[in-house]
Amino acid sequence: MSKIRTRFNELKAKTAEELKELFSYEKEALRSLNFKVHTQEIKQVHLVEVARKRIAQILTLLKKNV
């Protein structure tokens, strides 16, 4: 099983409250990453894409649980 699939399964096991907390943390991390990429502090631009994907997975699970 791939690493992404495993992490998604870990997200499925979390409660709605935990997902909301994680969402706010990931959103802040994405904002920070975007800032660092634009100021050229980090070179790993792919981390922004990974963060976006994780946020999308969290939002999918939150909508599914509602």
All heavy atoms as TSV, in Angstrom:
chain	resi	resn	atom	element	x	y	z
A	1	MET	N	N	0.844	-1.178	0.000
A	1	MET	CA	C	0.000	0.000	0.000
A	1	MET	C	C	0.888	1.239	0.000
A	1	MET	O	O	1.898	1.285	0.683
A	1	MET	CB	C	-0.886	-0.031	1.244
A	1	MET	CG	C	-2.003	0.976	1.208
A	1	MET	SD	S	-3.070	0.874	2.652
A	1	MET	CE	C	-4.127	-0.465	2.153
A	2	SER	N	N	0.510	2.215	-0.766
A	2	SER	CA	C	1.350	3.406	-0.891
A	2	SER	C	C	1.297	4.252	0.373
A	2	SER	O	O	0.393	4.125	1.204
A	2	SER	CB	C	0.913	4.239	-2.090
A	2	SER	OG	O	-0.307	4.866	-1.813
A	3	LYS	N	N	2.267	5.132	0.481
A	3	LYS	CA	C	2.372	5.996	1.650
A	3	LYS	C	C	1.177	6.949	1.742
A	3	LYS	O	O	0.641	7.179	2.825
A	3	LYS	CB	C	3.676	6.795	1.561
A	3	LYS	CG	C	4.009	7.555	2.812
A	3	LYS	CD	C	5.260	8.384	2.607
A	3	LYS	CE	C	6.447	7.673	3.172
A	3	LYS	NZ	N	7.651	8.515	3.186
A	4	ILE	N	N	0.734	7.478	0.597
A	4	ILE	CA	C	-0.399	8.409	0.594
A	4	ILE	C	C	-1.673	7.702	1.026
A	4	ILE	O	O	-2.457	8.223	1.804
A	4	ILE	CB	C	-0.570	9.057	-0.795
A	4	ILE	CG1	C	0.623	9.972	-1.074
A	4	ILE	CG2	C	-1.868	9.839	-0.886
A	4	ILE	CD1	C	0.647	10.545	-2.467
A	5	ARG	N	N	-1.877	6.489	0.530
A	5	ARG	CA	C	-3.067	5.721	0.889
A	5	ARG	C	C	-3.072	5.440	2.392
A	5	ARG	O	O	-4.098	5.538	3.046
A	5	ARG	CB	C	-3.105	4.420	0.081
A	5	ARG	CG	C	-4.214	3.482	0.442
A	5	ARG	CD	C	-5.567	3.960	0.041
A	5	ARG	NE	N	-5.657	4.074	-1.392
A	5	ARG	CZ	C	-6.682	4.617	-2.012
A	5	ARG	NH1	N	-7.686	5.094	-1.340
A	5	ARG	NH2	N	-6.710	4.708	-3.315
A	6	THR	N	N	-1.922	5.114	2.958
A	6	THR	CA	C	-1.828	4.831	4.379
A	6	THR	C	C	-2.186	6.075	5.186
A	6	THR	O	O	-2.934	5.996	6.152
A	6	THR	CB	C	-0.401	4.366	4.745
A	6	THR	OG1	O	-0.086	3.234	3.952
A	6	THR	CG2	C	-0.303	4.005	6.201
A	7	ARG	N	N	-1.668	7.231	4.784
A	7	ARG	CA	C	-1.977	8.459	5.501
A	7	ARG	C	C	-3.461	8.794	5.397
A	7	ARG	O	O	-4.050	9.296	6.342
A	7	ARG	CB	C	-1.141	9.612	4.962
A	7	ARG	CG	C	0.288	9.510	5.379
A	7	ARG	CD	C	1.045	10.733	4.993
A	7	ARG	NE	N	2.435	10.603	5.389
A	7	ARG	CZ	C	3.410	11.318	4.892
A	7	ARG	NH1	N	3.161	12.215	3.967
A	7	ARG	NH2	N	4.640	11.153	5.307
A	8	PHE	N	N	-4.074	8.522	4.239
A	8	PHE	CA	C	-5.497	8.782	4.079
A	8	PHE	C	C	-6.300	7.877	4.999
A	8	PHE	O	O	-7.284	8.311	5.605
A	8	PHE	CB	C	-5.919	8.606	2.625
A	8	PHE	CG	C	-7.324	9.055	2.355
A	8	PHE	CD1	C	-7.661	10.388	2.449
A	8	PHE	CD2	C	-8.297	8.144	2.011
A	8	PHE	CE1	C	-8.955	10.813	2.205
A	8	PHE	CE2	C	-9.592	8.558	1.758
A	8	PHE	CZ	C	-9.915	9.899	1.861
A	9	ASN	N	N	-5.877	6.637	5.134
A	9	ASN	CA	C	-6.560	5.721	6.054
A	9	ASN	C	C	-6.413	6.184	7.498
A	9	ASN	O	O	-7.330	6.021	8.295
A	9	ASN	CB	C	-6.025	4.294	5.890
A	9	ASN	CG	C	-6.526	3.654	4.618
A	9	ASN	OD1	O	-7.553	4.040	4.080
A	9	ASN	ND2	N	-5.785	2.685	4.112
A	10	GLU	N	N	-5.274	6.778	7.841
A	10	GLU	CA	C	-5.096	7.330	9.183
A	10	GLU	C	C	-6.047	8.507	9.394
A	10	GLU	O	O	-6.591	8.678	10.485
A	10	GLU	CB	C	-3.651	7.790	9.381
A	10	GLU	CG	C	-2.656	6.663	9.478
A	10	GLU	CD	C	-1.212	7.141	9.475
A	10	GLU	OE1	O	-0.976	8.369	9.497
A	10	GLU	OE2	O	-0.322	6.280	9.456
A	11	LEU	N	N	-6.236	9.312	8.361
A	11	LEU	CA	C	-7.165	10.434	8.464
A	11	LEU	C	C	-8.598	9.947	8.661
A	11	LEU	O	O	-9.374	10.563	9.387
A	11	LEU	CB	C	-7.088	11.311	7.211
A	11	LEU	CG	C	-5.867	12.191	7.047
A	11	LEU	CD1	C	-5.915	12.910	5.706
A	11	LEU	CD2	C	-5.754	13.194	8.179
A	12	LYS	N	N	-8.953	8.856	8.007
A	12	LYS	CA	C	-10.311	8.309	8.126
A	12	LYS	C	C	-10.632	7.925	9.568
A	12	LYS	O	O	-11.781	7.995	9.985
A	12	LYS	CB	C	-10.474	7.066	7.250
A	12	LYS	CG	C	-10.667	7.348	5.804
A	12	LYS	CD	C	-10.858	6.017	5.086
A	12	LYS	CE	C	-11.112	6.198	3.626
A	12	LYS	NZ	N	-11.272	4.901	2.943
A	13	ALA	N	N	-9.617	7.534	10.323
A	13	ALA	CA	C	-9.833	7.081	11.689
A	13	ALA	C	C	-10.040	8.240	12.668
A	13	ALA	O	O	-10.472	8.024	13.795
A	13	ALA	CB	C	-8.648	6.236	12.144
A	14	LYS	N	N	-9.782	9.460	12.240
A	14	LYS	CA	C	-9.895	10.611	13.128
A	14	LYS	C	C	-11.342	11.098	13.223
A	14	LYS	O	O	-12.143	10.906	12.326
A	14	LYS	CB	C	-9.004	11.753	12.632
A	14	LYS	CG	C	-7.530	11.407	12.709
A	14	LYS	CD	C	-6.687	12.621	12.451
A	14	LYS	CE	C	-5.221	12.306	12.510
A	14	LYS	NZ	N	-4.729	11.985	13.823
A	15	THR	N	N	-11.639	11.760	14.343
A	15	THR	CA	C	-12.972	12.324	14.543
A	15	THR	C	C	-13.072	13.658	13.798
A	15	THR	O	O	-12.072	14.207	13.342
A	15	THR	CB	C	-13.240	12.576	16.037
A	15	THR	OG1	O	-12.331	13.580	16.506
A	15	THR	CG2	C	-13.088	11.305	16.855
A	16	ALA	N	N	-14.292	14.185	13.709
A	16	ALA	CA	C	-14.516	15.455	13.012
A	16	ALA	C	C	-13.757	16.589	13.695
A	16	ALA	O	O	-13.194	17.459	13.028
A	16	ALA	CB	C	-16.001	15.760	12.954
A	17	GLU	N	N	-13.723	16.592	15.011
A	17	GLU	CA	C	-12.995	17.637	15.742
A	17	GLU	C	C	-11.503	17.580	15.452
A	17	GLU	O	O	-10.862	18.612	15.247
A	17	GLU	CB	C	-13.229	17.505	17.255
A	17	GLU	CG	C	-14.493	18.144	17.733
A	17	GLU	CD	C	-14.551	19.633	17.439
A	17	GLU	OE1	O	-13.564	20.355	17.686
A	17	GLU	OE2	O	-15.596	20.075	16.928
A	18	GLU	N	N	-10.957	16.386	15.443
A	18	GLU	CA	C	-9.534	16.228	15.134
A	18	GLU	C	C	-9.240	16.677	13.708
A	18	GLU	O	O	-8.212	17.308	13.459
A	18	GLU	CB	C	-9.108	14.769	15.316
A	18	GLU	CG	C	-9.081	14.306	16.753
A	18	GLU	CD	C	-8.820	12.814	16.883
A	18	GLU	OE1	O	-9.246	12.048	15.992
A	18	GLU	OE2	O	-8.186	12.434	17.876
A	19	LEU	N	N	-10.146	16.373	12.802
A	19	LEU	CA	C	-9.967	16.785	11.406
A	19	LEU	C	C	-10.016	18.307	11.262
A	19	LEU	O	O	-9.239	18.883	10.508
A	19	LEU	CB	C	-11.030	16.139	10.517
A	19	LEU	CG	C	-10.853	14.649	10.246
A	19	LEU	CD1	C	-12.064	14.103	9.503
A	19	LEU	CD2	C	-9.592	14.378	9.468
A	20	LYS	N	N	-10.902	18.951	12.011
A	20	LYS	CA	C	-10.984	20.411	11.964
A	20	LYS	C	C	-9.698	21.049	12.487
A	20	LYS	O	O	-9.205	22.023	11.925
A	20	LYS	CB	C	-12.186	20.901	12.767
A	20	LYS	CG	C	-13.501	20.633	12.078
A	20	LYS	CD	C	-14.666	21.069	12.927
A	20	LYS	CE	C	-15.982	20.667	12.294
A	20	LYS	NZ	N	-17.132	21.000	13.138
A	21	GLU	N	N	-9.171	20.491	13.566
A	21	GLU	CA	C	-7.901	20.977	14.117
A	21	GLU	C	C	-6.772	20.794	13.109
A	21	GLU	O	O	-5.966	21.693	12.879
A	21	GLU	CB	C	-7.540	20.210	15.400
A	21	GLU	CG	C	-7.950	20.884	16.662
A	21	GLU	CD	C	-7.476	20.089	17.865
A	21	GLU	OE1	O	-6.291	19.687	17.915
A	21	GLU	OE2	O	-8.307	19.881	18.760
A	22	LEU	N	N	-6.727	19.626	12.528
A	22	LEU	CA	C	-5.698	19.308	11.547
A	22	LEU	C	C	-5.829	20.204	10.312
A	22	LEU	O	O	-4.821	20.648	9.758
A	22	LEU	CB	C	-5.790	17.833	11.148
A	22	LEU	CG	C	-4.654	17.255	10.337
A	22	LEU	CD1	C	-3.319	17.427	11.056
A	22	LEU	CD2	C	-4.896	15.791	10.058
A	23	PHE	N	N	-7.065	20.495	9.924
A	23	PHE	CA	C	-7.302	21.378	8.782
A	23	PHE	C	C	-6.721	22.765	9.034
A	23	PHE	O	O	-6.026	23.321	8.183
A	23	PHE	CB	C	-8.793	21.476	8.479
A	23	PHE	CG	C	-9.123	22.519	7.459
A	23	PHE	CD1	C	-8.812	22.318	6.127
A	23	PHE	CD2	C	-9.740	23.701	7.826
A	23	PHE	CE1	C	-9.104	23.281	5.173
A	23	PHE	CE2	C	-10.029	24.669	6.886
A	23	PHE	CZ	C	-9.721	24.455	5.563
A	24	SER	N	N	-6.984	23.318	10.204
A	24	SER	CA	C	-6.470	24.660	10.491
A	24	SER	C	C	-4.941	24.653	10.553
A	24	SER	O	O	-4.294	25.590	10.085
A	24	SER	CB	C	-7.064	25.217	11.785
A	24	SER	OG	O	-6.699	24.433	12.878
A	25	TYR	N	N	-4.365	23.586	11.091
A	25	TYR	CA	C	-2.906	23.476	11.145
A	25	TYR	C	C	-2.319	23.386	9.733
A	25	TYR	O	O	-1.346	24.079	9.411
A	25	TYR	CB	C	-2.497	22.244	11.963
A	25	TYR	CG	C	-1.024	21.974	11.927
A	25	TYR	CD1	C	-0.148	22.703	12.709
A	25	TYR	CD2	C	-0.502	21.000	11.082
A	25	TYR	CE1	C	1.223	22.476	12.669
A	25	TYR	CE2	C	0.861	20.766	11.022
A	25	TYR	CZ	C	1.713	21.497	11.828
A	25	TYR	OH	O	3.070	21.270	11.762
A	26	GLU	N	N	-2.911	22.547	8.891
A	26	GLU	CA	C	-2.412	22.368	7.523
A	26	GLU	C	C	-2.593	23.633	6.693
A	26	GLU	O	O	-1.747	23.964	5.863
A	26	GLU	CB	C	-3.126	21.194	6.840
A	26	GLU	CG	C	-2.756	19.832	7.383
A	26	GLU	CD	C	-1.340	19.408	7.058
A	26	GLU	OE1	O	-0.783	19.857	6.044
A	26	GLU	OE2	O	-0.781	18.619	7.826
A	27	LYS	N	N	-3.680	24.355	6.918
A	27	LYS	CA	C	-3.920	25.603	6.191
A	27	LYS	C	C	-2.837	26.632	6.531
A	27	LYS	O	O	-2.314	27.313	5.652
A	27	LYS	CB	C	-5.306	26.130	6.572
A	27	LYS	CG	C	-5.810	27.230	5.745
A	27	LYS	CD	C	-6.432	26.702	4.488
A	27	LYS	CE	C	-7.180	27.849	3.834
A	27	LYS	NZ	N	-7.646	27.515	2.533
A	28	GLU	N	N	-2.488	26.721	7.809
A	28	GLU	CA	C	-1.424	27.628	8.237
A	28	GLU	C	C	-0.073	27.179	7.680
A	28	GLU	O	O	0.737	28.003	7.252
A	28	GLU	CB	C	-1.372	27.690	9.763
A	28	GLU	CG	C	-0.309	28.601	10.319
A	28	GLU	CD	C	-0.481	30.053	9.913
A	28	GLU	OE1	O	-1.626	30.484	9.715
A	28	GLU	OE2	O	0.548	30.749	9.791
A	29	ALA	N	N	0.161	25.881	7.661
A	29	ALA	CA	C	1.414	25.352	7.108
A	29	ALA	C	C	1.518	25.665	5.618
A	29	ALA	O	O	2.599	26.012	5.129
A	29	ALA	CB	C	1.496	23.849	7.346
A	30	LEU	N	N	0.405	25.571	4.899
A	30	LEU	CA	C	0.397	25.885	3.473
A	30	LEU	C	C	0.708	27.365	3.249
A	30	LEU	O	O	1.485	27.720	2.369
A	30	LEU	CB	C	-0.949	25.534	2.851
A	30	LEU	CG	C	-1.130	25.892	1.379
A	30	LEU	CD1	C	-0.117	25.146	0.514
A	30	LEU	CD2	C	-2.543	25.597	0.933
A	31	ARG	N	N	0.124	28.220	4.061
A	31	ARG	CA	C	0.392	29.651	3.945
A	31	ARG	C	C	1.870	29.944	4.172
A	31	ARG	O	O	2.505	30.679	3.418
A	31	ARG	CB	C	-0.443	30.433	4.958
A	31	ARG	CG	C	-0.390	31.932	4.765
A	31	ARG	CD	C	-1.078	32.683	5.891
A	31	ARG	NE	N	-0.379	32.578	7.148
A	31	ARG	CZ	C	0.760	33.239	7.441
A	31	ARG	NH1	N	1.309	34.020	6.567
A	31	ARG	NH2	N	1.322	33.092	8.623
A	32	SER	N	N	2.431	29.303	5.170
A	32	SER	CA	C	3.845	29.470	5.471
A	32	SER	C	C	4.724	28.945	4.333
A	32	SER	O	O	5.706	29.583	3.949
A	32	SER	CB	C	4.176	28.745	6.772
A	32	SER	OG	O	5.539	28.809	7.042
A	33	LEU	N	N	4.364	27.797	3.797
A	33	LEU	CA	C	5.119	27.221	2.683
A	33	LEU	C	C	5.089	28.123	1.462
A	33	LEU	O	O	6.109	28.331	0.810
A	33	LEU	CB	C	4.558	25.851	2.306
A	33	LEU	CG	C	5.083	24.656	3.058
A	33	LEU	CD1	C	4.305	23.406	2.661
A	33	LEU	CD2	C	6.551	24.442	2.814
A	34	ASN	N	N	3.903	28.646	1.151
A	34	ASN	CA	C	3.781	29.549	0.008
A	34	ASN	C	C	4.684	30.766	0.180
A	34	ASN	O	O	5.355	31.193	-0.759
A	34	ASN	CB	C	2.330	30.000	-0.179
A	34	ASN	CG	C	1.527	29.008	-0.967
A	34	ASN	OD1	O	2.046	28.336	-1.849
A	34	ASN	ND2	N	0.251	28.906	-0.642
A	35	PHE	N	N	4.690	31.302	1.375
A	35	PHE	CA	C	5.533	32.468	1.651
A	35	PHE	C	C	7.010	32.118	1.466
A	35	PHE	O	O	7.762	32.865	0.846
A	35	PHE	CB	C	5.276	32.976	3.071
A	35	PHE	CG	C	6.073	34.193	3.421
A	35	PHE	CD1	C	5.725	35.433	2.923
A	35	PHE	CD2	C	7.186	34.088	4.241
A	35	PHE	CE1	C	6.466	36.557	3.232
A	35	PHE	CE2	C	7.937	35.202	4.559
A	35	PHE	CZ	C	7.578	36.446	4.052
A	36	LYS	N	N	7.419	30.976	1.995
A	36	LYS	CA	C	8.822	30.573	1.892
A	36	LYS	C	C	9.238	30.295	0.450
A	36	LYS	O	O	10.369	30.585	0.066
A	36	LYS	CB	C	9.084	29.349	2.765
A	36	LYS	CG	C	9.093	29.669	4.234
A	36	LYS	CD	C	9.344	28.443	5.074
A	36	LYS	CE	C	9.334	28.801	6.550
A	36	LYS	NZ	N	9.559	27.633	7.394
A	37	VAL	N	N	8.334	29.737	-0.340
A	37	VAL	CA	C	8.648	29.473	-1.743
A	37	VAL	C	C	8.817	30.788	-2.496
A	37	VAL	O	O	9.754	30.957	-3.275
A	37	VAL	CB	C	7.559	28.592	-2.399
A	37	VAL	CG1	C	7.689	28.582	-3.907
A	37	VAL	CG2	C	7.644	27.162	-1.866
A	38	HIS	N	N	7.919	31.733	-2.243
A	38	HIS	CA	C	7.980	33.008	-2.965
A	38	HIS	C	C	9.181	33.858	-2.559
A	38	HIS	O	O	9.670	34.656	-3.353
A	38	HIS	CB	C	6.687	33.793	-2.785
A	38	HIS	CG	C	5.547	33.210	-3.554
A	38	HIS	ND1	N	5.481	33.249	-4.924
A	38	HIS	CD2	C	4.447	32.534	-3.152
A	38	HIS	CE1	C	4.381	32.641	-5.325
A	38	HIS	NE2	N	3.745	32.183	-4.270
A	39	THR	N	N	9.646	33.688	-1.323
A	39	THR	CA	C	10.833	34.417	-0.895
A	39	THR	C	C	12.103	33.601	-1.129
A	39	THR	O	O	13.181	34.001	-0.716
A	39	THR	CB	C	10.745	34.805	0.592
A	39	THR	OG1	O	10.583	33.629	1.375
A	39	THR	CG2	C	9.611	35.774	0.834
A	40	GLN	N	N	11.939	32.441	-1.757
A	40	GLN	CA	C	13.040	31.537	-2.119
A	40	GLN	C	C	13.837	31.051	-0.912
A	40	GLN	O	O	15.037	30.828	-0.982
A	40	GLN	CB	C	13.956	32.192	-3.144
A	40	GLN	CG	C	13.252	32.503	-4.434
A	40	GLN	CD	C	14.146	33.168	-5.451
A	40	GLN	OE1	O	15.234	33.623	-5.139
A	40	GLN	NE2	N	13.679	33.226	-6.683
A	41	GLU	N	N	13.156	30.864	0.209
A	41	GLU	CA	C	13.798	30.290	1.386
A	41	GLU	C	C	13.935	28.772	1.249
A	41	GLU	O	O	14.854	28.185	1.810
A	41	GLU	CB	C	13.005	30.620	2.649
A	41	GLU	CG	C	13.142	32.045	3.092
A	41	GLU	CD	C	12.378	32.318	4.369
A	41	GLU	OE1	O	12.349	31.440	5.251
A	41	GLU	OE2	O	11.817	33.414	4.468
A	42	ILE	N	N	12.983	28.156	0.547
A	42	ILE	CA	C	13.067	26.715	0.317
A	42	ILE	C	C	12.988	26.447	-1.177
A	42	ILE	O	O	12.394	27.202	-1.933
A	42	ILE	CB	C	11.957	25.925	1.057
A	42	ILE	CG1	C	10.566	26.371	0.608
A	42	ILE	CG2	C	12.108	26.028	2.543
A	42	ILE	CD1	C	9.463	25.500	1.142
A	43	LYS	N	N	13.590	25.353	-1.578
A	43	LYS	CA	C	13.619	24.983	-2.998
A	43	LYS	C	C	12.626	23.878	-3.332
A	43	LYS	O	O	12.345	23.630	-4.489
A	43	LYS	CB	C	15.034	24.516	-3.384
A	43	LYS	CG	C	16.102	25.533	-3.128
A	43	LYS	CD	C	16.163	26.529	-4.242
A	43	LYS	CE	C	17.379	27.416	-4.050
A	43	LYS	NZ	N	17.144	28.767	-4.473
A	44	GLN	N	N	12.101	23.194	-2.329
A	44	GLN	CA	C	11.201	22.064	-2.568
A	44	GLN	C	C	9.778	22.565	-2.818
A	44	GLN	O	O	8.920	22.532	-1.948
A	44	GLN	CB	C	11.200	21.098	-1.383
A	44	GLN	CG	C	12.524	20.473	-1.106
A	44	GLN	CD	C	13.205	21.111	0.098
A	44	GLN	OE1	O	12.798	22.161	0.554
A	44	GLN	NE2	N	14.247	20.478	0.579
A	45	VAL	N	N	9.532	22.996	-4.033
A	45	VAL	CA	C	8.236	23.559	-4.405
A	45	VAL	C	C	7.142	22.494	-4.333
A	45	VAL	O	O	5.978	22.809	-4.091
A	45	VAL	CB	C	8.315	24.174	-5.816
A	45	VAL	CG1	C	7.023	24.855	-6.189
A	45	VAL	CG2	C	9.470	25.146	-5.896
A	46	HIS	N	N	7.495	21.251	-4.497
A	46	HIS	CA	C	6.503	20.170	-4.478
A	46	HIS	C	C	5.799	20.045	-3.125
A	46	HIS	O	O	4.713	19.490	-3.041
A	46	HIS	CB	C	7.157	18.836	-4.850
A	46	HIS	CG	C	8.045	18.287	-3.779
A	46	HIS	ND1	N	9.328	18.749	-3.573
A	46	HIS	CD2	C	7.832	17.341	-2.837
A	46	HIS	CE1	C	9.864	18.093	-2.557
A	46	HIS	NE2	N	8.982	17.242	-2.094
A	47	LEU	N	N	6.388	20.582	-2.070
A	47	LEU	CA	C	5.767	20.507	-0.748
A	47	LEU	C	C	4.439	21.267	-0.708
A	47	LEU	O	O	3.535	20.891	0.038
A	47	LEU	CB	C	6.719	21.046	0.317
A	47	LEU	CG	C	7.987	20.228	0.551
A	47	LEU	CD1	C	8.880	20.905	1.573
A	47	LEU	CD2	C	7.651	18.817	0.986
A	48	VAL	N	N	4.319	22.308	-1.527
A	48	VAL	CA	C	3.060	23.055	-1.607
A	48	VAL	C	C	1.970	22.148	-2.165
A	48	VAL	O	O	0.850	22.110	-1.643
A	48	VAL	CB	C	3.233	24.322	-2.472
A	48	VAL	CG1	C	1.898	25.002	-2.703
A	48	VAL	CG2	C	4.221	25.272	-1.828
A	49	GLU	N	N	2.295	21.402	-3.195
A	49	GLU	CA	C	1.329	20.484	-3.796
A	49	GLU	C	C	0.919	19.396	-2.803
A	49	GLU	O	O	-0.259	19.031	-2.717
A	49	GLU	CB	C	1.934	19.855	-5.043
A	49	GLU	CG	C	0.965	19.059	-5.862
A	49	GLU	CD	C	1.581	18.548	-7.147
A	49	GLU	OE1	O	2.352	19.298	-7.778
A	49	GLU	OE2	O	1.282	17.399	-7.505
A	50	VAL	N	N	1.868	18.890	-2.048
A	50	VAL	CA	C	1.575	17.858	-1.051
A	50	VAL	C	C	0.641	18.414	0.021
A	50	VAL	O	O	-0.319	17.751	0.426
A	50	VAL	CB	C	2.892	17.333	-0.424
A	50	VAL	CG1	C	2.613	16.432	0.759
A	50	VAL	CG2	C	3.719	16.612	-1.471
A	51	ALA	N	N	0.900	19.639	0.462
A	51	ALA	CA	C	0.064	20.264	1.487
A	51	ALA	C	C	-1.359	20.488	0.960
A	51	ALA	O	O	-2.336	20.256	1.677
A	51	ALA	CB	C	0.680	21.578	1.941
A	52	ARG	N	N	-1.472	20.928	-0.282
A	52	ARG	CA	C	-2.801	21.132	-0.880
A	52	ARG	C	C	-3.581	19.825	-0.960
A	52	ARG	O	O	-4.782	19.786	-0.690
A	52	ARG	CB	C	-2.676	21.716	-2.279
A	52	ARG	CG	C	-2.425	23.168	-2.298
A	52	ARG	CD	C	-2.602	23.678	-3.708
A	52	ARG	NE	N	-1.981	24.980	-3.836
A	52	ARG	CZ	C	-1.330	25.390	-4.902
A	52	ARG	NH1	N	-1.216	24.621	-5.949
A	52	ARG	NH2	N	-0.808	26.591	-4.932
A	53	LYS	N	N	-2.889	18.770	-1.328
A	53	LYS	CA	C	-3.542	17.467	-1.448
A	53	LYS	C	C	-4.042	16.990	-0.082
A	53	LYS	O	O	-5.144	16.469	0.038
A	53	LYS	CB	C	-2.577	16.455	-2.044
A	53	LYS	CG	C	-3.218	15.135	-2.369
A	53	LYS	CD	C	-2.311	14.263	-3.184
A	53	LYS	CE	C	-3.047	13.052	-3.670
A	53	LYS	NZ	N	-2.273	12.281	-4.628
A	54	ARG	N	N	-3.233	17.190	0.934
A	54	ARG	CA	C	-3.621	16.785	2.284
A	54	ARG	C	C	-4.842	17.583	2.751
A	54	ARG	O	O	-5.753	17.029	3.366
A	54	ARG	CB	C	-2.451	16.971	3.237
A	54	ARG	CG	C	-2.676	16.388	4.599
A	54	ARG	CD	C	-1.374	15.884	5.160
A	54	ARG	NE	N	-1.473	15.568	6.550
A	54	ARG	CZ	C	-1.703	14.350	7.009
A	54	ARG	NH1	N	-1.823	13.360	6.167
A	54	ARG	NH2	N	-1.772	14.118	8.297
A	55	ILE	N	N	-4.869	18.888	2.460
A	55	ILE	CA	C	-6.021	19.710	2.824
A	55	ILE	C	C	-7.264	19.224	2.101
A	55	ILE	O	O	-8.349	19.133	2.692
A	55	ILE	CB	C	-5.730	21.198	2.524
A	55	ILE	CG1	C	-4.720	21.741	3.535
A	55	ILE	CG2	C	-7.010	22.028	2.552
A	55	ILE	CD1	C	-4.216	23.125	3.233
A	56	ALA	N	N	-7.128	18.881	0.831
A	56	ALA	CA	C	-8.261	18.373	0.055
A	56	ALA	C	C	-8.787	17.069	0.653
A	56	ALA	O	O	-10.005	16.851	0.722
A	56	ALA	CB	C	-7.853	18.170	-1.392
A	57	GLN	N	N	-7.889	16.203	1.099
A	57	GLN	CA	C	-8.311	14.944	1.707
A	57	GLN	C	C	-9.070	15.197	3.006
A	57	GLN	O	O	-10.091	14.564	3.271
A	57	GLN	CB	C	-7.094	14.060	1.977
A	57	GLN	CG	C	-6.469	13.496	0.735
A	57	GLN	CD	C	-5.163	12.759	1.012
A	57	GLN	OE1	O	-4.528	12.963	2.048
A	57	GLN	NE2	N	-4.757	11.925	0.077
A	58	ILE	N	N	-8.587	16.142	3.800
A	58	ILE	CA	C	-9.260	16.459	5.060
A	58	ILE	C	C	-10.655	17.029	4.783
A	58	ILE	O	O	-11.623	16.635	5.414
A	58	ILE	CB	C	-8.404	17.459	5.883
A	58	ILE	CG1	C	-7.123	16.784	6.361
A	58	ILE	CG2	C	-9.196	17.981	7.076
A	58	ILE	CD1	C	-6.089	17.732	6.935
A	59	LEU	N	N	-10.756	17.952	3.816
A	59	LEU	CA	C	-12.053	18.529	3.486
A	59	LEU	C	C	-13.013	17.486	2.949
A	59	LEU	O	O	-14.209	17.517	3.256
A	59	LEU	CB	C	-11.871	19.656	2.460
A	59	LEU	CG	C	-11.281	20.949	3.003
A	59	LEU	CD1	C	-11.045	21.929	1.871
A	59	LEU	CD2	C	-12.183	21.557	4.057
A	60	THR	N	N	-12.498	16.542	2.164
A	60	THR	CA	C	-13.349	15.461	1.654
A	60	THR	C	C	-13.932	14.652	2.797
A	60	THR	O	O	-15.137	14.347	2.818
A	60	THR	CB	C	-12.538	14.541	0.725
A	60	THR	OG1	O	-12.051	15.313	-0.371
A	60	THR	CG2	C	-13.372	13.374	0.230
A	61	LEU	N	N	-13.117	14.309	3.771
A	61	LEU	CA	C	-13.600	13.528	4.907
A	61	LEU	C	C	-14.570	14.334	5.764
A	61	LEU	O	O	-15.559	13.791	6.266
A	61	LEU	CB	C	-12.433	13.042	5.760
A	61	LEU	CG	C	-11.577	11.942	5.120
A	61	LEU	CD1	C	-10.374	11.635	5.975
A	61	LEU	CD2	C	-12.421	10.690	4.918
A	62	LEU	N	N	-14.307	15.631	5.929
A	62	LEU	CA	C	-15.232	16.462	6.712
A	62	LEU	C	C	-16.595	16.553	6.034
A	62	LEU	O	O	-17.632	16.471	6.706
A	62	LEU	CB	C	-14.644	17.855	6.913
A	62	LEU	CG	C	-13.580	17.973	7.990
A	62	LEU	CD1	C	-12.941	19.352	7.960
A	62	LEU	CD2	C	-14.157	17.699	9.357
A	63	LYS	N	N	-16.619	16.700	4.731
A	63	LYS	CA	C	-17.893	16.785	4.013
A	63	LYS	C	C	-18.625	15.446	4.040
A	63	LYS	O	O	-19.855	15.397	4.093
A	63	LYS	CB	C	-17.665	17.239	2.579
A	63	LYS	CG	C	-17.307	18.693	2.488
A	63	LYS	CD	C	-17.090	19.109	1.073
A	63	LYS	CE	C	-16.672	20.567	1.015
A	63	LYS	NZ	N	-16.432	21.024	-0.349
A	64	LYS	N	N	-17.865	14.375	3.998
A	64	LYS	CA	C	-18.450	13.038	4.016
A	64	LYS	C	C	-19.087	12.738	5.376
A	64	LYS	O	O	-20.114	12.082	5.456
A	64	LYS	CB	C	-17.365	12.015	3.702
A	64	LYS	CG	C	-17.864	10.630	3.431
A	64	LYS	CD	C	-16.713	9.758	3.009
A	64	LYS	CE	C	-17.178	8.362	2.687
A	64	LYS	NZ	N	-16.067	7.502	2.299
A	65	ASN	N	N	-18.487	13.242	6.445
A	65	ASN	CA	C	-18.980	12.996	7.802
A	65	ASN	C	C	-20.183	13.845	8.145
A	65	ASN	O	O	-20.903	13.537	9.078
A	65	ASN	CB	C	-17.872	13.249	8.834
A	65	ASN	CG	C	-16.802	12.181	8.777
A	65	ASN	OD1	O	-17.039	11.095	8.268
A	65	ASN	ND2	N	-15.633	12.487	9.289
A	66	VAL	N	N	-20.425	14.904	7.413
A	66	VAL	CA	C	-21.541	15.820	7.740
A	66	VAL	C	C	-22.823	15.266	7.249
A	66	VAL	O	O	-23.406	14.420	7.205
A	66	VAL	CB	C	-21.329	17.205	7.089
A	66	VAL	CG1	C	-22.565	18.060	7.227
A	66	VAL	CG2	C	-20.149	17.862	7.712
